Amino acid sequence: MKPDTSHWRDNGAYEYMDTLSVEDLAWECLRRNPSYQDDARRQLRADDKDSDGDLVVSRRWGLRFRRPSQPLQP
């Protein structure tokens, strides 16, 4: 399912970004990056979940997870 992009020029749709922490803003930018999306998709599809894929993806994108990630609620 594709996201609704019909209101991408509406400033009100992005007001929540003014209140984001540095980490949350970084996540917003990263999750929209097509290369990151490809890497994450490949890792999710990997047959061997015990592989080093998570480590490779986290190092490539500079990720450190201290708590389980959750989608942001606009």
C-alpha positions in Angstrom: 0.0 0.0 0.0 1.4 3.4 -1.0 1.3 6.3 1.4 -1.1 9.2 0.7 1.1 11.9 -0.9 -1.7 14.1 -2.1 -1.1 16.7 0.5 2.7 16.8 0.4 2.7 20.6 -0.2 0.5 21.3 2.7 2.6 22.9 5.5 0.2 21.7 8.1 1.0 18.1 7.3 4.5 18.7 8.5 3.9 20.8 11.6 4.6 17.8 13.9 8.2 17.8 12.7 8.8 21.1 14.6 8.4 19.2 17.9 10.4 16.1 17.1 13.6 15.2 19.0 16.8 14.9 17.0 16.5 11.1 17.0 12.9 11.2 15.8 13.7 13.7 13.1 16.6 11.5 11.9 14.2 8.5 11.8 11.7 10.5 9.8 14.4 11.2 7.2 15.9 7.8 7.2 12.7 5.9 6.8 11.9 7.8 3.7 15.3 7.0 2.1 14.8 4.5 -0.8 18.2 2.9 -0.2 17.4 2.3 3.5 14.0 0.9 2.5 15.6 -1.6 0.2 18.1 -2.7 2.8 15.4 -3.1 5.4 13.1 -5.0 3.0 16.0 -7.3 2.1 16.7 -8.0 5.8 13.1 -8.7 6.6 12.9 -11.2 3.7 16.2 -12.9 4.7 15.7 -16.6 5.4 18.3 -16.8 8.1 17.1 -14.4 10.9 20.2 -15.2 12.9 22.5 -13.9 10.2 24.7 -10.8 10.5 22.2 -8.9 8.4 20.9 -6.8 11.2 24.4 -5.8 12.2 25.3 -4.9 8.6 22.2 -2.8 8.2 22.6 -1.1 11.5 26.3 -0.3 10.8 25.6 0.9 7.3 22.9 3.4 8.5 24.4 4.3 11.9 21.6 2.8 13.9 21.5 1.9 17.5 18.3 0.7 19.1 17.9 1.2 22.8 14.2 0.4 22.8 11.9 -1.3 20.3 11.1 1.0 17.4 7.5 2.1 16.9 5.9 4.1 14.2 5.4 7.8 14.9 1.9 9.0 15.4 1.3 12.3 13.5 
